[in-house]
């Protein structure tokens, strides 16, 4: 089984491609507001096509259900039965939401502070100087996110809030220009483990680039991450908690190809039993 984050792991935004000055052939994998906004290289698409036909491929994303539906991997003949969205809050099987998983998520929400109370506390430190005043959304009624200016973050205040939130069983993560506040009962690791048990899977490779992917990666048999993003930043600081993760040599969209090469080489017949 290959469980992978999407954004900045397998698929890359138009903005990131422009910044990288990518010269390899790319293909659009997301259409939004009359334009293509996310891409994969031709080589990465070919590799993922092969992997998805030989093994259970599960996209695992923090995107909301609506945002996930904009991605068109199926148009490239990439096969998958399961998809995890909303940071693990929703599992789709053949396009239909898994109701057993929905009930599990609902039953576990009592262990976390109410979203309204958490957002109220966050609003005490948010300011138009670093948080887009028009942003801020409780996504799929599960987690909160807003748009920020990273270079203007009040680091001390936000660090203190992050510790407070963690004590209330919420995780704070910054990915690109987005700040996420996610309850710990809504996580990618639990969703992947649920699918793994349901399908009787023995071996899992996981890929991801952010803190919201970390528990999923640590629970996998093999873990791989791109040489960019939150996890790579921590790895660069010699964080010992990331020793089980293999990081790519390349960064940006080419890291997606390297991740798939690693998966293809690891999910070999001699290892899958």
Secondary structure, DSSP 8 states (H G I E B T S, - for coil): -EEE--BTTTBEEHHHHHHHT--S-EEEEEEETTEEEEEEEHHHHHHHHHHHHHS-EEEE-SS-HHHHTTB-GGGGT---SEEEEGGGTEEEETTEE-HHHHHHHHHHGGGS--HHHHHHHHTTT--TTTB-TT--EEETTTEEEEEB-GGG--HHHHHHHHHHHHHTTEEEEEETTEEEEEETTS-HHHHHHHHHHHHT----EEE-SSHHHHHHHHHSSEEEE-SSHHHHHHHHTT-GGGTTEEE-SS-THHHHHHHHHHHHHHS-TTT--
